[in-house]
Amino acid sequence: MADRTEIGMTTRRAVLGDAHVDRAEAAKTELDAPFQSLITEAAWGTVWASDKISHRERSMLTLALLAATGNFEEIPMHIRATANTGASKFDVIEAFQHVAIYAGVPKANHALKLAKQTYQEMEAAE
């Protein structure tokens, strides 16, 4: 079995894209290197690398969890990742509707606002 770091970097690049990962790696310092290793190995090399559910499903879960917990800062990054994971705009809207019912309308509303803005940016860049 390949090293979790290697698997994690491969998965991270597949989901977030080379440009994002290259920027993150270039910004890495001695201070945050241990944290970057942790997320590469655990989040990307274990959770996202699992073949038990698809990347599309993981995108929807991740976006719903980010919105439900009020961690809005990472929503645009994960909206951009949907271009690689196969989660459609309608999949994302369905996930945010679940957030509205189970975690609160204001959180879902803010997440939807971020998604709309990010999709507009993505379309403008095409």
N, C-alpha and C positions, 0 to 999 in steps of 0.2 A: 504494500500500500504506500502510495506517495506521501510525502511530508504534508502535514496540515497547512503549513505556510504556503507551500506550492499550490496545493488544491485551493486554498483560500484566495490567493492572488489570481488564479485562473478564473475562479467563480466570480470574484469581485470585478474583474475586467469584463467578463461576459455580461454581467448585470448592469454595471455602472458605466462601462465604456472605458477605453484606454485613456482618453483625454482626461477624464475625471481622476482616474487612478494615478496617472502621471503627475497631475497637479498636486494631489494629496501626498504622493511620495516625495515630490520636490519640496514641499512645505514641511515635511517631517523633520523634527529636531531631536536632539538627545533627550529633551524633556518629555516629548510625547511618543517616542519610539516604543516604549513598553506597551502603551495603550494601543498604538497602531498594530503591534504584534498580536495583542489580545483579540482585537476585533477581526483581524485577518484570519487568525486560527479558529476562533470560536464562532463568530457570526458567519463569516464567509466560508471557512474551511470545514465547518461542521454543520451548522444549521442550513445555510443556503446551499451547501453542496449535497445535502441529502436528496436522494431521488424518490422519497416517499410521497411528496407532493410536488407539483410543477412550480417553475419560477413565476408563472402567471398567478398561481394561487398564493405564493409567498408575497408577491407584490401587493395583492389585495389585502392580505393579512397585515403586512407591514404598514401600509398606509392607514388601515383602520386602527391599528394599535397606536401609531404615532398620533393620529387625531384624537383618539379616545383618551390618551394620557396627556394631551396638550403639548406634545413635543413637535411643534409646528415647524421648527427650523429645518428639519430634515425632509419635510414633505416635498418641496420642490425637487430635491435630488432624487427621491424615489418616484416622483411623477416622470422625470426624465428617463429613469430606468425602465419605465413601462414600454418604451420604444424597443427595448431589448428582451423584455420578459413576456411580451404578448398580452399583457393586461390592457384591455381597451379602455377608452374614456368611459364607456358605459359600465364596465366592470368596476372602475374606480368610484363612479357615482353610486353604484349598488353598495359598495363597501362603506361609503360615507353615509348612506341612508341607515345602515345598521348602526353606525356610530350615533346618529341622531336619536335613534330609539333607545339604545342601550347605554349611551354615555352622555348624551345631551346635544340639543340642537345647536347651541352656540359653538361648540367644538366642531361639529360637522359643518356648520356654516362657514367657519373660518378656514377649515381644510378645503372646502369646495372653492372658496375665493382664491386660495393659493394654487389649487389645481388649475382653475380657469386661467389665471395669470401665467402659470408655467406653460400650459398648453399653447397659449397665444405666443409666448416667447419662442417656443419650439417651432411653431408654424412659421413665424417671421424669419427664423434662421434657415429655413429650408430653401 
